[in-house]
Amino acid sequence: MKFTFKLAVLILAIGVLLSCQNKTEKTESANTIINEIPSINHDAQDTFYQYSIWFAFVNKVFDGNLTVKELKSHGDVGLGSFDFLDGELVMLDGIAYRIRENGEISVGKDDDQIVYADAAFFEKEDSFLVEEPIKFTDLASKLDAKKKSPHYFYIYKIHGQFKHIKLGGVPKVERPFTDGLDVLIPNRPVFDAENISGTLVGFYCPDYIGDINARGHHFHFISDDKKWGGHVMDFESSSALEVQTDTKTKYKFDLPVSEEFENVDLSKTFHYN
């Protein structure tokens, strides 16, 4: 009788131990699954990101330390310039294109470095058509009419057919940097194209952004066939423009970590469209 009782107690104890082990394994398994699910940074989804500041770029800080890979962690659309002004940058759908001063277009490598950039994760909030063919000088007023407020930041993807488009590049520079953007931009390489379709990637900053970023609208272009691109200087559309917009209410910027930035004289001013 005593033996039977002891055996029953032993069997019960073993059962309890196996049950606890099973629960522990299930808990560890569940935690493993949870840890494997990538976390979503909701702040990043609603953030306008910028690398360097406009007046550093104006004042000959042409050597950056932001890589293409790092830029992609801050957005899937963007614009800017590569190190030593070796090409304009336009990022669309997570692909960073480099447009060199001779018009050559290539896809930026992950370790390619960038001197200045704006980027964001594009989440379409609104879309509309600019139905009648328009000129570039009329685009801003069409976009302004749809803004919730001029005090927010806006990202644009605008697709259409263009009767004519004029694009600007940037001339590659070498050390020592002698000329700033006030000299380089008026003498920039210019590309003209006729009857071409493509996408304008645009960023809007309110006037109060001051010297941190370029105020107002700033657009870069990439053609559908990826053969033409650059900073938008002028255009005339030949069909309706399909406009997609995204409003951003958070703003973040990282500064270059370099002696050039630490010692730059930011006194020179320059704005362009």
RAJO-V934082 format. One record per helix or strand. SS is the DSSP state (@ for helix, = for strand). FROM is the first residue (numbers start at 1). LEN is the number of residues. If there is no record, write none. Layout:
SS:FROM:LEN
SS:FROM:LEN
This chain:
@:2:35
@:42:4
=:47:5
@:54:5
=:66:2
@:68:5
=:77:6
@:83:3
=:88:5
=:95:5
=:105:3
=:113:8
=:126:5
=:135:1
@:136:9
=:153:16
@:181:7
=:190:16
@:207:3
=:216:8
=:229:9
=:241:8
=:250:5
@:259:5
